[in-house]
Amino acid sequence: MDKALSKYLEQHAEQWIFPALDSLTFKTGYSHAIIIPCHAEGERIIATLESLPESKEPIVVIVIINGRASDAKSVLELNRKTLQAIEDQYPRQPTASDMVRQYAFTRGTLLTYLCFNDEHALPDREGVGLARKIATDAALYLWTKGLVKSPYFLCSDADVYFPADLYEQLGSDAGRKSPSARLLPYWHQPEPDTPSVRHASALYEVSLRYYVLGLRYAGSPYAFHTIGSTIAVHALDYARARGFPKRLAAEDFYLLNKLHKIRPIQCTTGEPLRIAGRVSHRVPFGTGKAVDTILTTGDWPMYAPDTFSYLRELLLDIEQAAITPNTWLSAPGDTPQNPAYRCLQELGYFDALSKRIIDAPNPAQARTRAHTYFDAFKTLKLVHQLRDTYCPGVPVFQALHNAPFITNLPESVTDLDTIRAALMAAEMQGIKELV
């Protein structure tokens, strides 16, 4: 067994889940493992499960019905409705543990972990990150036993409708050239489909795509979406990254930030997952919170285009300094015309970044060390510092029509659905050009 995998299973995995898995009877192997955390979803879980496409071979789906001890009674009731809906829809099979249940699923096997009641509820400071970790650890364990063929586990959500080419996008392993994760394309589907929710979910999606296209224009190696519903993580790299962080939110962002430092991340170009664009308070930020904010305030400012121009200049300087270190600045004030340098200093990043560039033994190491340090998190912090100090946010159409990295959008277009489709097309074109 791979050393990092063995260490993860022994020291970092959720050990309590393994005995229950050993007690189950699996009649056959599975082509893929699908992970679905489920919190206060009620009966809608069935629509998500039934949207999974037919497969030539059975799949295993692991649903974590989760809640925290501090959750309102309404959350507990919705979780119970989720469990009841599953019990009504699929034949339950005998299991030694009542906490882990097994069902004859139309696509293979369905496992549920009941992590919302009494002593089994998740800790108050942990949430969807721990739920994802429990389920992915279970998939990893089944993979090590040879029960799951594909090393790519799709970590999705209970508000998703899956595309017909799902399994083709998940793909298989290609050895050393395999990506650490595959990110599936997505499209927000308003729920309920009212004009206000449609506007809010589309506006939020436009902002996400605008940010990724801005990072790509700037030359950032972290120009990819970090949406939990879309992540297919490779088993070995998941173990090397020590699994999902046990966070209330942003667990997807932090995992992908780690994974990209291990091996590259690949974006697929098939049909999109359809994610419910809806109001939600399940996590403190993300789609649900953003939709709620837009509905309440009617506004969602975008990063000023200059933000990405300043970032681009900085990243180009890093690339040049990797080749000729004496071109790197001795102090950020040497080039006051680019506020990105002052932001590096204000955030406390400048000296550490400089050391990694200057002390590297060769250009390749300088580049790797610089981008490992100045990662997705620090890039986002820099973008926020630029916004808060030097480049205030701007209205959506001002941003879109002034951004040098958006060239396929006529100024006359104001429909947000048309705009997000154009931005998605630009993303896909960029992905094809990079392959």
C-alpha positions in Angstrom: 0.0 0.0 0.0 1.1 3.5 -0.8 3.0 5.0 2.3 1.0 8.2 2.4 -2.3 6.3 2.0 -1.4 3.9 4.8 -0.4 6.7 7.1 -3.6 8.6 6.4 -5.8 5.5 7.1 -3.9 4.9 10.4 -3.5 8.4 11.7 -5.9 10.9 10.1 -9.0 9.0 8.8 -12.2 8.8 10.9 -11.4 5.4 12.3 -14.9 4.7 13.8 -16.4 4.3 10.3 -14.4 1.3 9.3 -15.9 -1.5 11.6 -19.4 -0.7 10.3 -18.1 -0.9 6.7 -16.5 -4.3 7.4 -19.8 -5.6 8.7 -21.6 -4.9 5.5 -22.1 -7.4 2.7 -21.1 -6.1 -0.8 -22.1 -8.5 -3.5 -20.0 -6.9 -6.2 -17.4 -4.2 -7.0 -18.4 -0.7 -8.0 -17.2 1.5 -10.8 -17.5 4.8 -8.9 -18.1 6.2 -5.5 -20.4 9.3 -5.1 -20.4 11.3 -1.9 -23.4 13.4 -0.9 -23.5 15.3 2.4 -27.1 16.1 3.3 -28.1 18.7 5.9 -31.7 19.9 6.3 -32.7 18.9 2.8 -35.9 17.0 3.5 -37.3 14.8 0.7 -35.5 16.6 -2.2 -32.6 14.1 -1.7 -34.6 11.6 -3.9 -34.5 13.9 -6.9 -30.7 14.2 -6.6 -30.2 10.5 -6.2 -32.5 9.6 -9.1 -30.7 12.1 -11.4 -27.6 9.9 -11.2 -27.2 8.4 -14.7 -27.3 4.7 -15.4 -24.0 3.0 -15.4 -22.6 -0.1 -17.1 -21.4 -1.2 -13.7 -23.0 -0.6 -10.3 -21.9 2.5 -8.3 -21.9 3.1 -4.6 -23.4 6.3 -3.2 -22.6 7.4 0.3 -25.1 9.9 1.9 -24.1 11.6 5.1 -27.3 12.9 6.8 -25.6 15.4 9.2 -26.4 18.0 11.8 -24.9 19.6 14.8 -26.1 19.5 18.4 -26.8 23.2 18.3 -29.0 23.0 15.2 -32.6 24.1 15.4 -35.4 21.5 15.8 -36.4 22.3 12.2 -33.1 20.9 11.0 -33.5 17.7 12.9 -37.0 17.3 11.5 -35.8 17.9 7.9 -33.0 15.3 8.4 -35.6 12.8 9.6 -37.7 13.5 6.5 -34.6 12.8 4.4 -34.0 9.5 6.1 -37.7 8.6 5.8 -37.8 9.5 2.1 -34.8 7.1 1.5 -36.5 4.4 3.6 -39.6 4.7 1.5 -37.8 4.8 -1.8 -35.2 2.0 -1.5 -35.3 -1.4 0.1 -33.2 -1.5 3.2 -30.8 -4.4 3.8 -29.9 -5.8 7.2 -26.9 -4.2 8.9 -25.1 -4.7 12.2 -25.1 -0.9 12.9 -28.2 1.2 12.9 -26.1 4.3 12.3 -24.8 3.0 8.9 -27.6 1.7 6.7 -27.5 -0.1 3.4 -30.1 0.0 0.6 -30.6 -1.7 -2.7 -30.2 1.4 -4.9 -31.4 1.5 -8.5 -27.8 2.3 -9.6 -26.1 -0.1 -7.2 -25.7 0.4 -3.5 -26.7 3.3 -1.3 -25.1 3.8 2.2 -26.4 6.3 4.7 -24.5 7.6 7.7 -26.8 9.1 10.4 -24.7 11.9 11.9 -27.4 14.2 13.2 -29.0 12.5 16.3 -27.9 12.7 19.9 -24.3 11.5 20.4 -23.8 11.0 16.7 -24.3 14.7 15.8 -21.3 16.6 14.5 -19.4 19.0 16.8 -20.7 22.6 16.8 -17.4 23.9 15.3 -17.4 21.3 12.5 -19.8 20.9 9.7 -19.9 20.1 6.1 -16.1 19.6 6.0 -16.3 16.8 8.5 -19.4 15.3 6.8 -17.4 15.2 3.5 -14.5 13.7 5.3 -16.5 10.9 6.8 -18.0 10.0 3.5 -14.8 10.3 1.5 -12.9 8.3 4.1 -15.5 5.6 3.7 -15.1 5.6 -0.1 -11.3 5.5 0.3 -11.6 2.5 2.6 -13.8 0.7 0.1 -11.3 1.5 -2.7 -8.4 0.1 -0.7 -10.4 -3.1 -0.4 -10.8 -3.3 -4.1 -14.6 -2.7 -4.0 -14.4 0.6 -5.9 -12.6 0.7 -9.2 -12.2 4.4 -10.0 -9.8 6.3 -7.7 -11.8 9.5 -8.4 -14.5 10.0 -5.8 -17.1 12.6 -6.7 -17.7 14.8 -3.6 -21.0 16.4 -4.5 -24.1 17.8 -2.7 -27.7 17.1 -2.1 -28.9 20.1 -4.2 -27.3 18.8 -7.5 -28.7 17.2 -10.7 -26.1 15.1 -12.4 -25.2 15.2 -16.1 -25.7 12.2 -18.4 -21.9 12.0 -19.1 -21.0 12.0 -15.4 -18.9 8.9 -15.4 -17.1 9.8 -18.6 -16.1 13.1 -16.9 -14.9 11.3 -13.7 -12.7 9.2 -15.9 -10.0 6.8 -14.8 -6.5 6.8 -13.5 -3.6 7.5 -15.9 -0.7 6.9 -13.5 1.8 9.8 -12.9 0.0 12.0 -15.3 -3.3 11.8 -13.5 -4.6 15.0 -12.0 -5.1 15.3 -8.2 -8.7 16.2 -8.8 -11.1 16.7 -11.7 -13.5 19.7 -11.5 -16.8 19.2 -13.3 -18.5 22.2 -15.0 -21.6 23.6 -13.3 -24.6 25.7 -13.9 -26.8 27.3 -11.2 -30.5 26.4 -11.5 -32.7 28.8 -9.6 -34.9 27.3 -6.8 -37.6 28.3 -6.7 -37.5 29.6 -10.3 -38.8 33.1 -9.6 -37.5 36.3 -11.3 -35.7 37.5 -8.1 -34.0 34.1 -7.4 -33.1 33.7 -11.0 -31.5 37.1 -11.0 -29.6 36.5 -7.7 -28.3 33.1 -8.6 -27.2 34.2 -12.1 -25.5 37.3 -10.7 -23.5 35.2 -8.2 -22.5 32.8 -10.8 -21.3 35.6 -13.1 -19.1 36.9 -10.2 -17.6 33.4 -9.8 -16.8 33.0 -13.5 -15.5 36.6 -13.7 -13.1 35.9 -10.8 -11.7 32.7 -12.4 -11.3 34.4 -15.8 -9.5 37.2 -14.1 -7.1 34.8 -12.4 -6.5 33.1 -15.7 -5.7 36.4 -17.3 -3.3 37.3 -14.5 -1.5 34.0 -15.0 -2.4 32.5 -11.7 -2.0 28.7 -11.5 -5.0 28.7 -9.1 -7.5 29.8 -11.8 -10.2 27.2 -11.1 -13.5 27.1 -9.3 -13.6 25.8 -5.8 -17.2 24.5 -5.5 -17.7 21.4 -3.4 -20.4 19.9 -5.6 -18.0 19.6 -8.5 -14.9 18.0 -7.0 -13.7 14.5 -8.0 -10.7 13.8 -5.9 -8.0 11.2 -6.5 -7.8 8.7 -3.7 -4.0 8.9 -3.2 -3.8 12.7 -3.4 -6.8 12.9 -1.0 -4.7 10.9 1.5 -1.6 13.0 0.8 -3.6 16.2 1.5 -4.9 14.5 4.7 -8.5 14.7 3.7 -11.1 17.4 3.9 -10.6 20.0 6.6 -13.3 19.7 9.3 -14.7 23.1 8.7 -18.1 24.7 8.7 -17.4 26.1 5.2 -14.7 26.6 2.6 -13.5 23.0 3.1 -13.6 22.7 -0.7 -11.3 25.7 -1.2 -8.7 24.6 1.3 -8.6 21.0 0.0 -8.1 22.1 -3.6 -5.5 24.6 -2.5 -3.5 21.6 -1.1 -4.2 19.3 -3.9 -2.9 21.7 -6.6 0.5 21.7 -4.8 0.6 17.9 -5.0 -0.4 17.4 -8.6 -2.2 19.6 -11.1 -6.0 19.9 -11.1 -7.9 19.3 -14.3 -11.2 21.0 -15.4 -13.4 18.8 -17.5 -15.5 20.1 -20.4 -18.6 17.9 -20.5 -22.2 18.6 -19.5 -22.5 20.8 -16.4 -23.8 19.7 -13.0 -26.9 21.7 -12.2 -26.7 23.2 -8.8 -29.7 24.7 -7.0 -29.3 28.5 -6.8 -31.3 29.2 -3.7 -31.3 30.9 -0.3 -29.5 28.8 2.3 -28.0 29.3 5.7 -26.4 25.9 6.0 -22.9 27.5 5.8 -21.8 31.1 6.6 -20.8 31.9 3.0 -21.1 30.4 -0.4 -24.0 30.2 -3.0 -26.9 30.2 -0.5 -25.6 33.1 1.5 -24.7 35.1 -1.6 -28.2 34.6 -3.1 -29.7 35.7 0.2 -27.5 38.9 0.3 -28.4 39.8 -3.3 -32.1 39.3 -2.7 -31.8 41.5 0.4 -29.6 44.3 -0.9 -30.1 44.0 -4.6 -26.4 44.4 -5.2 -23.2 42.3 -5.6 -20.2 44.5 -6.5 -17.5 42.9 -8.7 -13.7 43.2 -8.4 -12.4 46.1 -10.4 -10.7 45.0 -13.6 -7.5 46.8 -12.5 -7.3 44.3 -9.7 -6.3 41.5 -12.1 -4.1 43.8 -14.2 -2.0 44.5 -11.0 -2.0 40.8 -10.1 -0.9 40.0 -13.7 2.0 42.4 -13.5 3.1 40.9 -10.1 3.0 37.3 -11.4 4.9 38.3 -14.6 7.6 39.9 -12.3 7.7 36.6 -10.3 8.2 34.6 -13.5 11.0 37.0 -14.6 12.7 36.9 -11.1 12.7 33.1 -11.2 15.0 33.4 -14.2 17.0 36.4 -13.1 16.6 36.9 -9.3 18.4 40.2 -9.4 15.3 41.7 -11.1 13.2 41.1 -8.0 12.6 44.2 -5.8 14.5 44.8 -2.7 11.5 46.5 -1.2 7.8 46.9 -2.3 8.2 50.7 -2.5 10.5 50.4 -5.4 7.5 50.2 -7.8 4.7 52.3 -6.2 2.8 52.4 -9.4 1.7 48.8 -8.8 -0.2 48.6 -5.5 0.0 44.8 -5.5 3.5 45.1 -4.1 2.3 47.4 -1.2 -0.5 44.9 -0.6 2.1 42.1 -0.3 3.9 44.2 2.4 0.6 45.1 4.2 -0.3 41.4 4.3 3.1 40.4 5.6 3.9 38.3 2.4 6.6 40.3 0.7 9.7 39.1 2.6 8.7 35.4 2.6 7.9 35.5 -1.1 11.2 37.3 -1.8 13.2 34.7 0.1 11.6 31.8 -1.8 12.5 33.4 -5.1 16.0 34.6 -4.3 17.2 31.5 -2.4 16.0 28.9 -5.0 18.8 26.9 -6.7 17.3 27.2 -10.2 14.4 28.9 -12.1 12.1 25.8 -11.8 12.5 25.7 -8.1 12.0 29.4 -7.7 8.8 29.2 -9.7 7.5 26.3 -7.7 8.4 27.7 -4.3 6.9 31.1 -5.2 3.6 29.6 -6.3 3.5 27.1 -3.4 3.8 30.0 -1.0 1.7 32.5 -2.9 -1.2 30.1 -3.2 -4.9 30.3 -3.8 -5.5 31.6 -0.2 -2.9 34.3 -0.4 -4.0 35.3 -3.9 -7.5 35.8 -2.6 -6.3 37.8 0.4 -4.3 40.0 -2.0 -7.3 40.5 -4.3 -9.4 41.5 -1.2 -6.6 43.9 0.0 -6.5 45.5 -3.4 -10.3 45.9 -3.4 -10.5 47.3 0.1 -7.5 49.7 -0.2 -6.8 50.6 -3.8 -9.4 49.2 -6.3 -13.0 49.5 -4.9 -15.6 47.1 -6.2 -17.6 48.2 -9.2 -21.1 47.4 -10.6 -21.4 44.2 -12.6 -21.7 45.7 -16.1 -18.9 48.2 -15.5 -16.7 45.3 -14.6 -17.7 43.1 -17.4 -17.3 45.6 -20.2 -14.0 47.1 -18.9 -12.3 43.8 -18.1 -9.5 43.0 -20.7 -10.0 39.3 -20.1 -13.7 39.3 -21.3 -13.7 39.7 -25.1 -16.8 37.6 -26.2 -19.5 39.8 -24.6 -21.1 42.6 -26.7 -21.8 45.8 -24.6 -25.5 45.6 -25.6 -26.0 42.3 -23.7 -27.5 42.8 -20.3 -29.3 39.5 -19.7 -27.4 37.6 -16.9 -28.2 34.2 -18.2 -26.7 35.1 -21.6 -23.7 36.6 -19.8 -23.0 33.6 -17.7 -23.3 31.4 -20.7 -20.7 33.5 -22.5 -18.4 33.5 -19.6 -18.7 29.7 -19.3 -17.9 29.4 -23.0 -14.8 31.5 -22.5 -13.8 29.2 -19.6 -14.3 26.1 -21.7 -12.3 27.6 -24.6 -9.4 28.3 -22.3 -9.5 24.8 -20.9 -9.3 23.4 -24.5 -6.4 25.7 -25.3 -4.5 24.5 -22.3 -4.9 20.8 -23.0 
